[in-house]
C-alpha cells in the first residue's frame, strides 16, 4: 500500500523523535497506559471508544469505588480484634493436642505453648464492638464498621497468600481485583488511571504480581504512585520543553496516527492515540493531586498526614486515597507492610498500630463527613492471621512472637453498602478455628464484586481456551455483610 507520508520512510527512529518533538518520557508513559493487548478489540469496541468508560453492571451497585487497606505481613487478630480470655488461662501451657491435630506451620512446632493476648480489650460504641486498646482511634468509629472474625485462607506463606487475596490465585499471572473491576465497570476518572497502588512500610512479599492485569488488557493494570518526586515516572517535561511545544507535538503525532489508522484500520492505533492524550492530561492532574497545600489543616491533623515525612507515609496515602476516589478512581490499593511479627509481637503491634490506627479511622470519618462513605467501600485486612501459640527460637533470635495462621483471622469493612455496627462470625475459645459463619478469601472477593454491582460468576475473561474469573470456581457472597 502506498503511503501518503513518504518522508517517514527515510527517517530513522531518532530523527522521528526529534522531528515530532515528543519526549521519550511521554512515550514511556503512554506505553505504560496502553501496553499489551488492544483495548478496543478486547472489548469489542470501535477504535475511537474508551475501554475505561463506565459500563453497565449486573446489579444495581451499592458502591462505586473501593479503598483496600492491605496490611501486608498479617496482623495478629489476637492482639487487635479477637479477644480470647481462655488464652490467658492457658498462657505458657501446651495447646491441647486435639486442637492442632494434622496442622503444620512455617516456623513452630504444633505443640508450642499458648501465648496470651498482650493487650487489654474494651467494648465501644452502641454496637459494643470489642477491640484492643491499641486502636483508640478506630474505637471512635466502630459503629460505622462491620468486623468479620471468621476469615480463612488456603495459603500459609506470605507471597502466595498475598497474591491469593489480591488475584484469587496463589500463582502469579492472574489479574488483580482492581484490574477485574476496571475491566468490568470501567472508570469515572478522566485524567487518572482506574486502578492506583500506594505503598508504605517496606517491601511486599507478593510484589508487582498483586497489581498486575494478568491476561486482561494491560490498560487495566494497577499504576503504582511513588512516595516522593513525580507520583508517576515520566510526568515532567525535560528542561526547555514547554507545554505549548508538547501540545503541538502531540497534535502532530495524533494526525499521523489518525492517517495510519484510516489506512490500515488497526484498533491498537486508536488505543495509542487515547493513551497519549491520557498521559498529557495526567501531567496536570497528578501533581495537583499530590499537593496537599489546599487541604484544611484540620484534615491533615485528622489523618496525621505530613507530606514529605516518611514516618507519615501511610497517613499520607490514606489522605491521597480519599483524593483519588473524589476524582473518580475506581480502585485504590493501599499497602502497608511491617506486620510480620514472628518475634516480640507486643512491640510490633504497638509500632504498626501507632502508624496506622489514626489514619484508618480518619479515612472512615472523612469520607462520611464528605458524603462519600455511602458509595465508597473500605476494606481492611492482611493475608492471614497469627497463631494462638508462641513462636520462640534461639537459633533464629525470636521470642514472644506468633507464627502464620490461615485457619481464622479478622477483617473489617465500612461504607459502600456494608451493614455497619456488627461483628460477623466467631472463632473457638482459643481463636484457632472459625466456628460460626466462616468466610473464605473467595467469599470476600465475591462480596466486594457484588457491592459494586457485579456477579462474580458472570465476570469472566476467556484466556487460553477457558473462561477465568476472580473467584476461580467457587466463592459465595456474604449476604449478612450487605445492608
N, C-alpha and C positions, 0 to 999 in steps of 0.2 A: 504494500500500500504506500502510495506516495504521500509524504508528509508536507503540510503547508508551512513547516518550520525547518527548512533545510539547514539553517545556520547551526542548529543544535547538533547535527551530525558531525560537525567539525570542531566541537568544543570538548575539552577534557572536563572531568567532573570538577577539578579545581577551578577551571575557568568559569564553569557554570555557576558555582557558588559565589565567585567574585562578581560575576555579571549581575545575578539576581539580587545580591546583597543580603541574602538570608543567612544569618549566623549558624554555625554548626550546633550551637547550643539549642537554638529554636528547632532545628531539625531533630535533635535528640529528644527534646520534649514532645514534639509532635509524634515521633516514633513511639514514645512511651504510651501515648494516649491511643494510638491506632495500630500498634504492632499485632501481628497474629492474623487469625482468620478474618475474612472480610465481614465487617459488622453488618453491612447491608444484606449480603447474600445469606448470612447465617440466620437472619430474622425474616427473610422473605420480603424485604422492603425494597423500594426503589432506591437508586443510588443517591438521591437527594434527601432521603428521610434519615432521621436521627435515631439510632438504635437505643439511645438512652432516654428517649421521650417516654413520659408516663404511659403505662399500659393498663388495660382493664384487668381487674383481679377476679379470682374465682368467687370470692365472697365480699360482702361489704367490709372493708378493713376497719379495725378499731385503732390501729396505729399507722402512722405514715412513715416513721423513721425509727432507727434503733441506735442507742449508745450502749455498747457492750464493754463493761469494765472487767477485763480478764486479768485475774490475779495469778500470774504465772509462778509456778513453784508449789502451788497447792497450800492454801491457808489451813491451819488447824481449826476445824469446826468445834473441837472440844475446848478450845480457848476463846472462842468468839460467839458461837450461836447455840451449841447443843450441850446444855448443862447436864452432867451425869453425876449425881451425888454418890452413886454406887462406886464410882471410880475412887472417890475419896475414902470410902470404907476399905477398899482393896488395895490402896496405894502401897506399892512395894512388894505385893504378893503375885505369884504366877497367875496368869489368866487361866480360867478353867479350861481343861483340855477339850471339853465338848464344844466350846465356842470356836476354837481355832482349827478343828479337825479338817485336814485336807488343804489348809491355806499355805501360801508361800509369800515371801516378802523380799524386797530388794536388798535390805541390809541387816535385818534382825532375824533371830530365831523365833518361831511361832510361840514358844513358851516363855518369852520375855515377860518381865514383871509389869504389872499395871502402873501407869503414871497418872496421878490425879490431875484434874484441871488446875492450871497455875493461877487463875484469876477468879474473882467473885462475879456472880451473875445477879441481875436485878430485873424486875418487870417494869415496863414503861408504857405510857400512853393508855388510851381507852382499850386498846386491843390486849394489853397485858403482855406484850411480846417480851420474852426473856432473853437478854443479851449480856455480853461481857462488859465489865466496867472499863475495858479498853476502847469502847466505842461510844463515848459520851455524846458525840455529835449525831451519830446515827440514831441514838436513843430519842432524840427530839423529833424524828420524822418517822418513827416506826408505824404510825397509823396510816402512812402513805405507802407502806411496803408489804409485800407478801413474801414470807420466808418458806422455802421448801427444804425440809431437813432430811429428805429421803432420796437424794440424788445418788445414782450409782453409775459406774462405767465399766467397760471391758478391759481397760488398759491400766497397768500399774507402774509404768515408767514414763518419765516426763515428756520426751519428744513425741512418741506415738500418742500419748494421752492428750497432749495439747493439739496435735494435728487432728485427732479424732473429734474433739469438741468443736474445732473450727471448720472442719470439712466433712465430717461424717464418716471418715475412714482414717485408720492409723497410718496408712501408707501415703507418702507424698504423691501429689499428682492430681488430686481431686479438687474441684472448685471450692473456695471458701464460702461461708454463709453469706457474706456481703456480696460476693460475686453472683450467687444464686438470686439474691434479691434484686441486684442491678439488672440481671438478665430477665427476671420475672416481672418486675413492675417499673423498671426504668428509674429515672431520677427527676427531682424537681429543681435541681441546680443547673443554671445555665453556664456559670463561669467556673465551676469546681467539679472535681470528679464525683461520681456517685458513691464511691467507697473509699474512705480515708482511714489511714492507720497512724496512730500516735503511740509512742513508746517511751517508757521511763523505767528506771530501776535496774538496768543491766541487760545482759543477753537473754535471748529466748531460746529454749531448747528446740522448739519446733521450727524456728527460723521462718524464712520467707514462704515456705510451703503453707503457712497458716493464712496468708492473704493472696495466694495465687488464684488465678482464674481457672487453673487446670486445663480441661479440654473445652471450656467455654471460650468464646472470643475474648481476646486479651483486653479489649476495651473495658471489660468488667473486673479486671484485677484491682486489688487494693493499691492505693497510692500512698506510700509512707511519707509523712512530713518529717522534716528534720527539726531537732530541738533548737538549733541556732543557725544564723545566716539565712539565706533564702530557704523558705519552707520546703520548696521543691527545687531540685537542681535544674540549672539552665534557664531560670526565670529572668535573670538580669541580662540586659544587653551589654555587649562589650563596649569598652570606652570609645567614644567618638561615634557611636551608632545610636541616633536618637529615635524617638517614637515615629516621627514622620518618615524617616528613611525605612524603618521596619515596615510601616503600614504600606508604603509604596512597593516595597519588595514583595510583601505578601500578596498584594493585588496583582502584581506581575505573575507571581507563581500561581495564583489562583486561575488567571486567564490561561496560562499554559496548561494547567491540569484540566481545565474545562474543555479546551480544544482536544486534548488527548482523550478525555472521557467521551466526547462526542464521536471521535474517530473509532475507538475500539470498544467502547461500552463496558469497560472493566469496572465493576462497582467498587473495587478497592480504591480506585482513584477518587471517587466521591467520598469515601471514608477518609482518605488523606486530606482532602480539602477541609472537611469538618474538623479534623484533628488539628490542623494548623490554626484554624480560627479559634478553637477552644484554647490552644496554647497561648494565643495572643490575648484572649480575654482573661486568662488566669494570671497574666503578668500584672494586671491591675487588681484583680480580686484577692489573690493570695497574700501579697504584702499588707494590704489593708486588713485582711482577716487576722494576721498575726500581730497587729499593732493594738495593744490594749490601752492606748492612750485615751480613747474615747469611752472607756468603761468607767462607771461610777466608782470612786474609791471604796465605797461601801461594798460593792460587788467583789472587788479584789480582796477585800478583807474577809468577806464571807467565805470565799474559796481558800484563802490563804495563798493566793496567787502572787508571785513576784517574778515578772518577766525577766529573763536572763539569769535567774537564780536556779542552779541545778538542783538544789535541795527542794525546790518547789515545783519540780518538773511535772509530777503527777497532778498537782493542783492546777498548774498552768494548762495541762492537757484537758482536764475536766472543763475548765472555762472555755478553752478552744473548741471542745466538743459541742458545747452549747451554741457557740457562734457558728459552727459548721451546720448544725441542724436548722438554725434560724435561716440559713441561706440555701436550704433545700437539699443538703447532702443526705442520702438515703441511709447509709450505714457508717457509723464511726466506731472503729475498733480501738479501744484504749487499753494497751497492755501495760501492766506494771509488774516487773519481775522482782524477785527477792524474798519469796515466801517459802523457800525450801529449807525447813528448819529441822535438819537431822540432828542437830545439837543445839542445846540451850534454846528450846522453843519459847521459853518465857521472855528472854531478851529479844528474840527475833520478832515475836508478835508485838511487843511494845514498840519496837522500831517501826515496823511496817504499818501498824495501826496508826501510829503517830504521823506517818507520811500520807496516809490515805483517808482516814476517817472523816476529817473535816470536809475535804473536797467532795467525797461521795455524798454526804448529807447535803452539802451546798448545792450540788447539781440537782437533787430532788427538789429542794426548796426553791431554787432559782427558776427552774422550768415551771414549777407550779405557779409562782408569782407572775410569770410572763404568759400564762395561759397555754403553755406548750406541753405540760406533762400529760394531759389527757390523750394526746396523739403521738407522744414520744415514749417508746418503750426503753426502760433502763434495765439492763441485766448485769448482775454481779456474781462472779464465781471463779474458781480455779479448775484445774484439770482432774483432781481427785481430792480426797481428804487425807487425814493423818490417823495413825493407829492409836488405840487406847493403851497400847504397850509402849514402854520406854525404849528408846534406842541409845545404846551406850557401847562404845568400842574404844578401848585404849589404843589399839593399833591405828585406828582412824582419827584418834583425838576427839571423839564425840562423847557427849554425856548429856543426859536430861533432854533428849530430843524425841521426835516421833518419826516413824517411817511412813512410806506411801500406803494409802488405804483406799482402794477403789470401791469397797462394798457400801459405803454410806458417807455422805457429806452434805453440806448446806450451800444453797444458792439463795439469792434474793432478787426480786423483780419489783418494778414500780412503773406506774403510768401505763399508757398505751393499751388500755383495755384490761389491765390486771385488776382483779378484785383485791383491794388493799386491806390491811389490818388483819391478816390471817397468817397462821403457821400451818402449813400443809405437810403431812407425812410425819413419821416418827421412827426413831431407831430403838433398839432394845436397851436394857438398863445399862449396858456397857458402851453404848454408842458404836457397836460393832456392825450390826446388820440393819437394813431398812425393814421394818416390820409393819408399816402402815403406809399405804399409797406410795409404793416405790416408783421413782421417776428415773428412767434411763436417759442417757445422752440424746438418743434419737427422739425421745419424747419431748425433751427441751427444744430441740430443733424444730420438730413438727409444730409445737405450740407457738414458737416465735413466728414461723411462716403463717400459721393460721391467724394470728393477731394482725398481720399485715395483709390479710385477705387471700392467702394462697393455700391451696390444698397440697400438702407435702407429697401425696401420691400422684398428683397430676402435674407438678412442676418437674418436668423431665427434660433431658437432652440426649439425643441419640449420638453415641460415640462407639466406633469400632463394632457396629452391628447390634448394639443393645441400648436400651434406654436406661440412663442413670438418673438418680435423684439424690438430694442431700441426705435423706434418711435411709439410704440403701434399700433394704427390703422389709424394714419394719419400723416401728415407732408409732406412737399414738398421741393425740392432742390431750393435754392435761386440762380437762374441762373445768375442774374445780378452781383453777387459777384464773379463769376468764370471768370478767364481770358480766 
